[in-house]
Amino acid sequence: MSIEKTEQLYEGKAKKVYATNDDRYYIVSYKDDATAFDGLKKGTITGKGAINNRVTNKMMELLEKEGIPTHFVKELNDRETVVRKVKIVPLEVIVRNIAAGSFSKRFGVPEGTPLRCPTLEFCLKDDDLHDPMVNHYHILACGWATEEDLKTITDYTFRINAFMKDFFLKLNIELVDFKLEFGKTPDGKIVLADEISPDTCRFWDATTHEKLDKDRFRRDLGHVEEAYQEILRRLFGE
């Protein structure tokens, strides 16, 4: 049976999610819309949706081979992908290898400072509350995830980071930091969900430290589309 869209279930800042004619799957459609600072800054990055879709699917496929289960099923076209139906764990999981962005502002660590070890942060997925940082105890107390869920998510996250740091460095890209989201399948299995793209990762050229990600949009650095295209070019050789 071919998988086809039925009703739209959700529209976020960067994607739309559709129900399908098979209740095991959703279809995700990537948009060119760009937002920053809790939606206060809005714009369009031409071609972003197609680039993020392809980059995400490539990384999901590679991570599956590394033993990380994901929600990825198949790419339908440049902007649309079939994914497994999961219930998203309401946490943003942030890994940092080099100080940048809010980490530098909060802790006074100069941007670009290599961290002595990767750091892991959890934020509650709630736009109205501005995605506050939460700790292990908050998560367990409020029931956002179980102890077992957190152990699995933490293990997967550090494995993903180790693989991706090495993988991107071979493309002369530093993986500065990135955000992950996880979901639970109907049978309770934790899998990697959402996306891995220049929207959710800080990518710097390893030689020049030029920013190749959404920070070019956030900080009005210009050449935003070119940065996204450069990630695609290095990943696929195009």
WOFENUR-V57659 format. One record per run of one state. SS is the DSSP state (H for helix, E for strand, C for the rest). FROM is the first residue (numbers start at 0). TO is the last residue. If there is no record, write none. Layout:
BEGIN
ss=SS from=FROM to=TO
ss=SS from=FROM to=TO
END
This chain:
BEGIN
ss=C from=0 to=3
ss=E from=4 to=10
ss=C from=11 to=13
ss=E from=14 to=19
ss=C from=20 to=23
ss=E from=24 to=29
ss=C from=30 to=31
ss=E from=32 to=35
ss=C from=36 to=39
ss=E from=40 to=43
ss=C from=44 to=46
ss=H from=47 to=64
ss=C from=65 to=68
ss=E from=69 to=69
ss=C from=70 to=70
ss=E from=71 to=74
ss=C from=75 to=78
ss=E from=79 to=83
ss=C from=84 to=85
ss=E from=86 to=87
ss=C from=88 to=89
ss=E from=90 to=97
ss=C from=98 to=99
ss=H from=100 to=106
ss=C from=107 to=112
ss=E from=113 to=123
ss=C from=124 to=125
ss=H from=126 to=128
ss=C from=129 to=131
ss=E from=132 to=133
ss=C from=134 to=134
ss=H from=135 to=141
ss=C from=142 to=145
ss=H from=146 to=168
ss=C from=169 to=171
ss=E from=172 to=183
ss=C from=184 to=188
ss=E from=189 to=192
ss=C from=193 to=199
ss=E from=200 to=204
ss=C from=205 to=209
ss=E from=210 to=210
ss=C from=211 to=213
ss=H from=214 to=217
ss=C from=218 to=222
ss=H from=223 to=235
ss=C from=236 to=237
END
